[in-house]
Each structure stands twice: as structure tokens, then as C-alpha cells.
């Protein structure tokens, strides 16, 4: 029930390699994971984290957990299971919580989420929860985002017909159907104080991730989803849509993913591989004996890209997230499939270094247990999700304090 309070018992373990304490934050039954990494899960003072949990049942809700004593407050009141949406293809159409939708704004202490086709905003200090928009009938949504000033919300959606595909990999099948039919996604922007809304733009392609520029709500970074798309990263600015990191020169052997603005909006971080054919089943296979993983930074000017490669053999799937500046990154793969690393990227000199943090041990078997590591606002704490030490495909939250300087370093 919304507002109900429970307590999580923390469990600490020492990472055998780094000596750092890895604290398991969630102990209750069920599947638990923090918000998607384009939204912070830390409150402004880094004293609480937000997470999703089904509490051992079939209906997920959003909770707020105290890092001091484990007190956990239920923020939403969903009792209808999981809404069908991006990533959650087995959900019920138009009912329940859209698990990809929660987005948090620490400055206003407000949480955006979609439930039963209503876009809702809850102010955490007062628990006031209001509907700011009702989605049209027959659409499927993706991840959402709140602007840097907390004034606007962005919600991408596409016709539900795009999700009507047969057996197989839904990423590829939906993408192929969208491309064949030139289906347009709609990018909705809502003014949160008043509820005024507009379709900011439409674009042919399956848009699932959106991110406002940190200081300019008129700029929106977005993606094309579905396997290995021909062009992943796009920018809407001043009514014009343009490519970020133009992939056309890379042919079908270039894969790019997981884009994020840096903290001041001066560029975009992304990562990818070279030497992989345009076939998701081959993403981790050797092609002519060679795959090269890299992390990249695209500046404001067209064609301004810097890409730094990892050594041969570092080709495991993973994600990159940013700290308070563009030189500090976290990754849950690439270097090692089962461990977290903190990377230092000197974009000017082209030097890339990394430090081992801890083992995460995630199976990566479903979206909910992807580690998706994120920094706290002061870059001291690292929060991640994993199904290690738990029933596989059911996650728990973990926290590491980087103040414990006992890591093993490596560099390229």
C-alpha cells in the first residue's frame, strides 16, 4: 500500500579482490532493481535511493530506501501487474506499472511514472500524486526523462501495432516492422506545473530512450532501438533532427549503444564495437578473428568524435555511465563480464585507465538484473543491481563506497 513502511536488513561482504565492502541493500522477498541509469536513483543528499520491487508478488511499485537504517517507503500504489511496454513485452497492454517509465528529479524530489496509461508525478516530501497527462489509446511507451530544471517531462511512444510480432527476438522483430512500414514514434513533452503537452516531434524509427540536454529542454537526445540499428544516436534541436556519431561510414561492422549526455551537456558519451556484422546473435562472436570494443565522446560540432579502444579480448556486453564530469565512467562489462570498473578517460590525450571496484556477478539474463551502475551525486558511492547470491533473474540492490581505496588497477 502507498505510504507503507518496511525495513530492509543490510548484509555486508568483502570483495575478495579489492577488499571493498559490498553492501546488499535489499533483503525482502521479490525482485528489486534501481531506476534506469538515465535517471539518478539517489536523492539530493545521497541518503536515500529509489528502486522498483514486486515485494515477492506480481505487481511492481516504486520504493524509497534509507541508506542509514533500511527504512523503506512505498511511493506508488500499483496492483495490476506490469504494463506492456519497451523491454517488458510480456506485460498486460495498458494496465499496471510501466516498469521502464520511472524517472526521478533530485532537485525537486519528484518522481515521474506511467501507470494504467496515466503519466503521473509524485512529490516525495508530501506524497502528493497527480496525473499530468493521459496517453492516447493504442500506444506503447519506453523510458522517460525529466528536464534539468524539473519543468518538463519527455515520453516517447509508438503505435501498439508495432509490438504485434511473432516469435523471436522482439528487439529485432519490432525494429524490422517499424523500418519496413516507416512507422513514426512520437516524442511527447509535458509541462509539469500546468500539464500542457505537445508532440515535440515525430520520427520514423523505434524511439525508446530520451534525454533532455542538462541545461536546455529544447534539445532532446534520442535513439533508434532494435538489435543493431544502422543509426543509433540522434538529436532534436531547434526543430531539426540530426545524427550523433554518424554510423554510415562504419558499414555493418560498427555497433554503438547506450548514449548519455555528459554533466554539462557539452557532448555525448557512448560505447560500441567494431568488427561485428549487423546481426545481434553475432555481437560477441569473433569476426575474422577480431572485435574491438571502444568508448566514445561526441562533441557539439558535427563529426567531433573521440573514441578510445580497449585491448583485444575485452568484448563482453555492458554499459557505461557517467560521474560528475566526462572523464569519470563506470562500466559493468567490456573489461570483465562479471565485475564493475571505474574508468578514467583523458579525451584530449587519448589515455584510458581503469580500476577494479568489485565483482557484480550478474547473469544479465533479463533487463531487471543488468547492473547499470551509477554514481551518487558526489561520485563517492556506486549503486548497482545483480541477481548474484539470489534466485537467478531476481535482483537485489548493492552499494559500494569508493572511499575504501583498496582496488587493483589496470590500464591500456
N, C-alpha and C positions, 0 to 999 in steps of 0.2 A: 504494500500500500504506500502511496506517495506520502513522504514525511516520516515513514517508519525508520527506526534506528536499530541497527545491529552492530556487532563488533567483530572485526577480523583479528585473528591471532597471528602475529608476525612469527615467521620462522627464519632464522639466520643460518647460513652455511658459509664456509670459507672456500673460495675458489682455489683449487689445488695449484694452479699455475701462477696466478697473480697475488694470491693471499688476500685479495679484497673480500669484504663481506658482501654477500649477495642476499638481500632480504626478500623473502616471499611475503608479499603484502596481503594476498587473499588466501583464506583457508576454508571458507564455507564451500558447501557442495555447489557444483554447477560449472558453467563456462564463463570465464571472466577475461576481458581484454580492454586496453585503453583505447581512446579515440584515435581515429586515423591520423597519421603524422602531419598532415597539412593543417591540423588544428592542435594547439597545445592541450595537454591534459592536466597541466599544473595550474593551480590558482596563482594569483599575482604574487603572493608571498612564499610560494613553493611549499606551503604547509599542508595542502590537500591535493589529491589527484582525482580526476573524473574517470569513470570506467563504465563499461556495459557488462551486465551479468544477467543470466537467466535464473539465478538463485536455485539452480537444480531443477527448474521446471521448463516449460516451453515458451514462456513469454519474457523476452528480454526487456530490461529497463536500464536507465542511466542512474548511477550512484556517485556519491561524493565521499571520499575516504580520507580520514585524518592520518597524516604521517606520524603524528605524535602518539596516538593511542589506539588507532584502528577503528575509531567510531565511523560508522558508515550510514549515510542518509540516502534514502531512495528519493530521487528527484522527479521521476515520471511515473505515470500510472497506466501502463500498457498491460492488457490482459488478453490480447487477441493474437499472440504469437508474433511471427516475423513477417513483415510485408515483403512481397516480391519486389526486388529492385536489383540494381547493379551489384554483383558479387553474390547476392543471396537469391539465386534463381529458383530455389525450392520453396520459397515463401508463398504466402497467400496474396493474390492480387488485391491491392487497395485497402487491406486491413492489417492492423498490427503496427509494430515499430519498424521503420526503415533503418536497419542497423548501420548502413553506410552514412546516414544523414547527420548524426550529431556533430555539431561544430561549436566550439567554446571560445568566448572572447574574455580573456582575463581582465582587461581594463574595465569593463562594465559588469563583470561577473555574471554573464548571461550565456545561456545555452540554447542553441537552435536545434530543432529536431523535427522529423516528419513522422506523424502517427495518423493512421486512418485517412491519408491524403490531405491532412491539415499540416501546414507549416507552422510550428509553434515556437514561442520564445519564452523561456523561463528565467526570471531574475532570481538568482540563488539566495541572496540575503533575505528576501521577503517571501520566496517560493511562489510569487505571482506568476501564473502561467496563462498565456493568452495566444489566441490564433491570430497570426499576422497575414496568412494567405491560405486559401483553399485551392489545391491544384485542380486543373481540369480533369474530366473523366478520361480514362483510357491512356494514361501516360505512366512511364517508368522512370524513376529518378536515379541519380548517382550520389557522389559526395557533394557536400555543400560547403559554403565558406562565408565568414563574416568579415567585413572590411576592417581595415586597421583602426578606423575611428569608431567602430561599433555601430555605425549608422545604417549599413546596408547588408543584406544577405543575398547570396547568389545560389541559385538552384538550377542545375541542368536537368532536362528531361527529354524523352523521346517517346514516340508512339509505342504503345504496348505491342502493336503488331510486330515490331522488330524483334521481340522476345519469343515470338511464336516460331520456334525452330525445332528440328528433330533431335535425335540422339547424337551425342558427340560433344566436342569442346564448345561450350556456349560462347566463349570469347571469340573464337574463330567464326562460328556459325552466324552469330549476330552481326559481327563485322562484315562478313561477306554479304549478308542480306541487305544491310544498310548501304554498302557500297554499290551493290547491283541495282538497288532501287533509288539511289541518290537520296536516301531518306535524310531529312534535316533534324538535327537536335535543336532544341530551344534553350536559350540561356536566360533565365528569369532573374531579375533584380528587384528586391523588395526594400522599400524604405521602412526600416523597422519602427521608428517612432509613430508613423502615420498609417502604415500598411499599404501605402501606394505602391503599385507594382507596374513593371513594364517588361516586355520581352526585349532585352537589350540587343540581341542579335540571334539569327538563325544560321546554322552552318551544316552543310552536308557532311555527315560523319557521326560516329557514336561518341558523344562527349560524356565523360564520366567523372572527370576531375576538373574543378575550377578553383582559381585562387586570385583574389584581388591583389593588385600591387599594394605593398605595405602602406604607401602614402597617397595613393591616387585610386579612388574607387571607379574611375573611368577606364582603367586598364585592367583587363582580366586575362590571366594565363589559363589556357585550357588544353585538353589533349584530344587525340583520337584513340579510342580503345579497341582492343580485339586482336590477340595474338601479336604478330609482328607487323604492325601497320607501316605503310610506306612513308608516312609523315606523322610523327608522334606529337610534337610540341607546337602550339600556336599561340598568338597573342591578338587580343582585341584591344585596339587603341584608337580613340578619336574616330570611331565608326569604321575603321579599316581592320581587316583580318590579315595577319602576315605570319610567315613561318619563323619559328625559332629553331636554330640549328637545322638548316635545310638538309634533309637526308637524301635528296635526289642524286647527289654526286656519289653517294655510298653504295648505290645499287641495292641488290637484295642480300648483301653480306653485312649490312650495318643494322644493329638493333639499338634503340635508345628508349629509355624509360625513366619514370619517377622524377619528374621535374619539380623544382621548388624555387620560389624567389629567395634571394639572399635577404638579409635582415633589413637593408636599406633600399631594396628594390633596384639596385644598380645592375643586376644581372640574374641569371637563372642557372642553378646547379642541376645537373642530370648525370646519368651514367649509362653505360651500354657495353656492347661487344662488337668487335669486327671479326669477320671470317665465319659468320653464321648465315646459312641460307634462310630464305623467307619461309620458314616452316617452324612453328613453335616446338614441335616434337624434337627438333634438331638443335635447340637452343644451347644445350650443354654438351653436344656431341663434338668430336673433333672433325674439322673440315680441312682436308688436305694437311692434316697434322697440326693445325694452328688455330687458336682462338685467342684474342687479345681483349681483356677487359680494361675499361678506362673510366675515369670520372672527368666530367667536363664542366666548363663555365662559359656561358654565352653572355656577352656584354650587351649594352644597349644598341650599339651600332650593328647593322646587318652584316653578318659574316664574321663578327668578332667572337671567335671561339678559341678556347684553350682546352686541350684535352691531354691528360696525363695517364699513361698506361701502367698497369700492374704487371708484375713478372708473369712469364708463361706458367700455366698451371693454376692460376688464380682466376677461376671462371665460374664459380658457384653463384647461383641466383642469390640476390639480396637487394637491399635498399640502402639509400644514403639520405641522411637528414642533417640539417644544419644547426650550428650553435648560434651565438650572438654575432659572429662575423663569418665571412665566407671562407675563411681559412680552416675552420674547425668543423669536422664532419664526423658522424657516426655511421658505421655500417654493420649489418648483421649477416653479411655473406661475403662474396667475392674473395677476400683474403682467406677465409675459413668458413665452411658451411655451417659450423655449429658454434661460432664464437662472435662476440662483439669486439670491435676495434674502434679506437678514436684516431681519426686521420688528420694530419696537418698538411694542407695543400698550399704551397707557395706558388701562386699562379703566375707571378712575374718571373721567377727563376725556373719554374717547371719542376721543382723538387716536391716529392710526395713522400711523407713519412707516416708511420702508424704505430700505435701502442695497443697491445692486447689489454682488454678490460676484464672479460670473464667468459666462461662458456655459457651459451644460452640453451643449447640442446634441443631447439625446436624441431619438430618434424616437418614444418612448413606444409602440412597435409591439407589444411583448409585456411581460408583467409583469417579467421579469428585467432590463429596461433602464430601468424607471422610476427616476429619480434618487434618490428617497426620501432627501433629505439629512438628516444627523443631526450634532449637535454632539458633540465629545469631552466628557468629564466636566467639564473646566474651561472649556468654551464657546469655546476658542481655535481648535480645528480643526474643519473641516467635511468629512465624508466623503460621497461620492455615487457613483452608478453611471451610466454612459452608454454608448451604442454609438457615440458620435461618434469619429471617427478610427479606426473599427474596422468590421468587417463588420456591416451592419445586423442587428439582433436578437441580436447577441452583445455582451455588456457587458464593460467594464473598470471598475476602481475608480479614483477620483480623490480627491485630498486638497488642501485649501486652508487656509493658515494666515491667520486673520483678523487676526493681528498686523501684517500688511502693510496699513497704513492709506492706501490709495490708491483708495478707491471713489468712485463718483458717487452722490450721494444724491437721493432724490425723496421727496415726502410728499404726503399727502392731507389 
